[in-house]
């Protein structure tokens, strides 16, 4: 399966998106913060990370985003 990691602080939205992607045979993991997403990304090496751009503004430290590079 094609793994996608979804990162958003709006739980209802991210849950719905995950369900929709699952209907199309995508395996998804959900995180509600960048910090929560980091171990998932390191563990699963997903094909795609969908990150709410506003989450970047909420990061306390820019180092939290280094995992994306």
Secondary structure as GFF3:
##gff-version 3
##sequence-region A 1 69
A	DSSP	beta_strand	2	7	.	.	.	ID=ss1
A	DSSP	alpha_helix	11	23	.	.	.	ID=ss2
A	DSSP	beta_strand	26	31	.	.	.	ID=ss3
A	DSSP	alpha_helix	34	44	.	.	.	ID=ss4
A	DSSP	beta_strand	48	51	.	.	.	ID=ss5
A	DSSP	alpha_helix	53	58	.	.	.	ID=ss6
A	DSSP	three_ten_helix	62	68	.	.	.	ID=ss7
###
